[in-house]
């Protein structure tokens, strides 16, 4: 969807903040990801308002949009960063993140990555298996460092989201069963170079109904009480991310006030707890559009029309991977009648489409289209399939824009 005053129409022209989208991309070329800084800040402000005076550290989830210029927007607002790889650690530090506000998640941390994170002095590892804990302890011992950890527990709560992005069930690869966690916590307490600091949980992604957090946080609160009764000090409760955005008009935005209450309410008797939240999609998705140019219009004898563009699944894989819906808009409205089309890209795969049987205003060769809600899990999941370059990235701030990732050349991808 489009969201004024950040992405909207001024008469026939699609705007981002105070600039015409067409004016930007006619100067820079296509395909291009455009992001609204104002939208980033607005979304973060909503979250901060919802949690009020609660003790919360917001850690931007680097995975959703990892350009360090975007991460810096949130770092400059006091946020930490949630990372899942050594590369994301590097990006976070380059963005100016305070290492003591970096939490490290992910199921497959390597020796090299763990060592780099310890050297950087991050806040905490979110540990996802007993073997990972043993590895961290071994490395910390060799480095003569004390390392803070949380265990990621699986509360077994159904987030009722797409099966590919549910993460807190027993069949998922993430985290540790609640039943096994107590034993691992006790083992961690005996490790000289490990500081047990928290628990971590993440039930899924793209949640619009926040109700499942209620059950998950009740379980988490009881878990913390059990650990504290065993003299295992828990200071942090990392709730992960997961809140989504409405990609279609028939969906509503999550109730942030209810979300905050469900998270903090079960811990009212533990005022010393600091909550860590890892928002990503909620912060960036609606701020981004992918602008692409129509290359050809192709009709077949069955009455099917294909709009062939210079972008595709190699730039935004969500439609073919998750059957995800993204609104697609003309950058300049021409007042023509709508027509049913398939919007497809240049990749040699039948799954290379952004939309099928979609009603859009009739377009012509050379017209520009904007794929909306593309600011999360867009370019980060892109590829060089068929040796195509990745799109450039552009950050718009009121009356100006900055290219934050230049267009690749053949030499870059050779």
Secondary structure, 3 states (H helix, E strand, C coil): CCCCCCEEEECCEEEECCEEHHHHHHHHCCCEEEEEHHHHHHHHHHHHHHHCCCCEEEEEEHHHCCCHHHHHHHHCCCCEEEECCHHHHHHHHHCCCCHHHEEECCCCCCHHHHHHHHHHCCCEEEECCHHHHHHHHHHHHHHCCCEEEEEEEECCCCCCCCHHHECCCCCCCCCEEHHHHHHHHHHHHCCCCEEEEEEECCCECCECCCHHHHHHHHHHHHHHHHHHHCCCCCCEEEEECCECCCCCCCCCCCCHHHHHHHHHHCCCCCCCCEEEECCCHHHHHHHEEEEEEEEEEEECCCCCEEEEECCCCCCCCHHHHHCCCCCEEECECCCCCEEEEEEECCCCCCCCEEEEEEEEECCCCCCEEEECCCCCCCHHHCCCHHHCCCCEEEEEECCEEEEEECCCCHHHHC
